[in-house]
Amino acid sequence: MDKNNKALPSNPVQVLSRRKSFASGDRLFFYLLTGMLFTLCACTTAPPEKLDQLINKSLRSNNDISEEEWKEISTYVQAEKDKLKTYIDDTGKPDGAKLRKYIMDFAGRRRNTTAPPIIYEASEATDPNSLPNFNIYIENSMSMDGYVNGNTDFEAAITKLMVLIKNYAGQEKVHINFINSKVYPAKEVDITNFARKLEPRSVEYNVGGKDRGVSDLNNVFKTVLDSTGKNISILISDCIYSLGKGTDTEGKLNIQKSLTMDAFLSKLKTENLATICLKLESGFSGLYYDKDNKPTPLANINRPYYIWLMGPMKMIEQFYSKIDPGKELEGYKNNFVLYPSIEGRDPFYTVLKETNKIGNFKPGRGNREFVHDIEDVSYSAGNLQFTVAVDMSKIPVDKTYFDNKSNYKLTDGFTLLAIEKPDRQKISQRDWVGLEGSTATHLLTIQTTSKTTLQDVSIELLRQIPSWVNSSSSKEDANILSPPVTAQTFGLSALIEGVNDAYNTHSPRQQSFYKVTIHIKK
C-alpha cells in the first residue's frame, strides 16, 4: 500500500489531525462516518430513550425508584416536555400518575422482577401551596340506619371530622356524598346543618330508593378509590361484606378478600396511595342485617364502624399528623395504617450503658453520644442483658402496636424481655442525663444466653396486621345479640387482609417499619 494512501484511522479526531490532505474518496468516507456517529448519538440520547435509561438505571440499583431518582426522572420529563407531551399534565408539569404507570409498565417488561416501590414527594403530584379536596362518602344502605337513629356517637364523630377538615382546608374543599349502589352528592353542604340531616327518615339521608337495599362493599371501595389521585377520599361504613344466602361462608369471604386486594392493588400501580382505617364504636338502634340478609332489631347497642382515609401518602401524613382524628373523634378505638413506602424511616436509637444491665460491656470506640456498638462483652450467670432506647414517634401505627412483643423480630438467640416507656424512676442517673434530651419513646430490654454464637443483634418492628383486627372480626353473625359477636364485624379480617395483601404485593421487600442493628464485639 502506498505510504500516502494509508487506511483511515477509526477515530475521527485522528483523521482531523492528519497532516496530509484527504483525497476526495477519503473526505466522503469521513463525512459519512461522522454523520453516522452523530445520528447514533442523537438516537441514544433522544428523550424517550433517555427516559428509559434513567428508569433502568434506577431499577437496576435496588428495583425501586428513590425520592432522588424520582426527582431526576420528573426533572428530565419537565425539561423535555415538548417531546414528552404524553407525560405532561394540563398545567405543563409532569403528570405523576401517567409517569408512574409508564415506570410500572417498563418494570413489568423486565424478567423476574416485582413491581418497584416509588418514593416521591407530594409536591411532585400537586401544587405544594394548595390543599387537597376531601371527598367524603357516607354509606347509607339500610344496614347503616341504626347509627343515625337519634343522637349517636356516630353523628358526633362525623360532625367533628367535618369540622376538623373544614378548619384544615376550608369549607370549599369539603365534598359530601352518600353512597350505596350509586353515589348521591349531598344537597346540604353546610356542616352545622348537615349534621341535623343524619336521620333515617330525612330526605337528605334517605336517597337511593331501592339502591339502599344491599351495597357491594368492593364496588363501594372501587368508586371511592377512583376519586383519589390529588384528593383525599374518606369512606364511612360498617364494612360488612354482603355474601348472599347459602353455605361456604369461608369460600365466599376468600373471594371477596381477593376482590378487595384487586381494587387496592390496581390503584397502587398508578398512585402512591396511603390508607388509614380507623375503628370506632357508636350506639346502634335499628335493624341489623346478617350475612344471609336476615334482619334482627337492636336497641341502643354499641356497634363498630370504620372510617377510611385514602390518598397520596404525603397528603395523608400531613393531614393525619396535624389533625390526628383518632384522638379527636368520639368512640375511637384503634387504627391500621398502610403506607406504600416506609423506607428511610429508621429511628433514633442508642444502647443505655447501665439501665437493666446484666453482664458487662463498653460502648464501642467512636460511640460518644449515641451507642450503636458494644465491645469487651462479658456475661453474668450466663446472661447478657441491655436496654435499647428507640424513638418510634414517627412510625404510623396505633400506639398499642408498640406494646405487643409479637410485632418485633430479633436475631436468633436474642429475646425481647420488656417494652417500656422512658421513666426517670427506672433509668439510671447516668443514662437519664444522656437520654433526657433525646426523642426516645420506648425502651426495649434484650437478653441472650448464647455465648458461643454471640453476634450482632438486629431489632425489627414488623409491618403486620394488628391484633385488634382479629378480635374485632367474626365469621358468623346469625347470633348478633350474643357476645362477643355483638361487638364484632362480620368478615373484617378478610377485608383487612385483602387490603394488606395489596400493599405487600406492591412492596414485597417492606416487611418491617424499621430495622436497627447493635454491633457486638467480644
Stockholm file with secondary structure:
# STOCKHOLM 1.0

chainA/1-522         MDKNNKALPSNPVQVLSRRKSFASGDRLFFYLLTGMLFTLCACTTAPPEKLDQLINKSLRSNNDISEEEWKEISTYVQAEKDKLKTYIDDTGKPDGAKLRKYIMDFAGRRRNTTAPPIIYEASEATDPNSLPNFNIYIENSMSMDGYVNGNTDFEAAITKLMVLIKNYAGQEKVHINFINSKVYPAKEVDITNFARKLEPRSVEYNVGGKDRGVSDLNNVFKTVLDSTGKNISILISDCIYSLGKGTDTEGKLNIQKSLTMDAFLSKLKTENLATICLKLESGFSGLYYDKDNKPTPLANINRPYYIWLMGPMKMIEQFYSKIDPGKELEGYKNNFVLYPSIEGRDPFYTVLKETNKIGNFKPGRGNREFVHDIEDVSYSAGNLQFTVAVDMSKIPVDKTYFDNKSNYKLTDGFTLLAIEKPDRQKISQRDWVGLEGSTATHLLTIQTTSKTTLQDVSIELLRQIPSWVNSSSSKEDANILSPPVTAQTFGLSALIEGVNDAYNTHSPRQQSFYKVTIHIKK
#=GR chainA/1-522 SS CCTTSCCCCSSHHHHHTCSSCCCHHHHHHHHHHHHHHHHHHHHHTSHHHHHHHHHHHHHHHHSSBCHHHHHHHHHHHHHTTTTCGGGBCTTSSBCHHHHHHHHHHHHHTSTTCCCCCBCCCGGGTSCTTSCCCEEEEEECSGGGGGGGSSSCHHHHHHHHHHHHHHHHHCGGGEEEEEESSSEEECSCCCHHHHHHTCSTTCTTTSCSGGGGSCCCHHHHHHHHHHTCSSSEEEEEECCCCCCCSSSCHHHHHHHHHHHHHHHHHHHHTTSCEEEEEEEEEEEEEEEEECTTCCEEEEEEEEEEEEEEEEEEHHHHHHHHHHHCHHHHSTTEEEEEEECSCCTTCCCCEEECSSTTCBSEEEECTTCSSSCCEEEEEECBTTBEEEEEEECCTTSCSCGGGGGCGGGEEECTTEEEEEEECCCGGGSCHHHHHHHTTSCCCEEEEEEECCSTTCCCEEEEEECCCCHHHHHTEESCCTTTTSTTGGGCEETHHHHHHHHHHHHHHHSTTCCEEEEEEEEECC
#=GC SS_cons         CCTTSCCCCSSHHHHHTCSSCCCHHHHHHHHHHHHHHHHHHHHHTSHHHHHHHHHHHHHHHHSSBCHHHHHHHHHHHHHTTTTCGGGBCTTSSBCHHHHHHHHHHHHHTSTTCCCCCBCCCGGGTSCTTSCCCEEEEEECSGGGGGGGSSSCHHHHHHHHHHHHHHHHHCGGGEEEEEESSSEEECSCCCHHHHHHTCSTTCTTTSCSGGGGSCCCHHHHHHHHHHTCSSSEEEEEECCCCCCCSSSCHHHHHHHHHHHHHHHHHHHHTTSCEEEEEEEEEEEEEEEEECTTCCEEEEEEEEEEEEEEEEEEHHHHHHHHHHHCHHHHSTTEEEEEEECSCCTTCCCCEEECSSTTCBSEEEECTTCSSSCCEEEEEECBTTBEEEEEEECCTTSCSCGGGGGCGGGEEECTTEEEEEEECCCGGGSCHHHHHHHTTSCCCEEEEEEECCSTTCCCEEEEEECCCCHHHHHTEESCCTTTTSTTGGGCEETHHHHHHHHHHHHHHHSTTCCEEEEEEEEECC
//
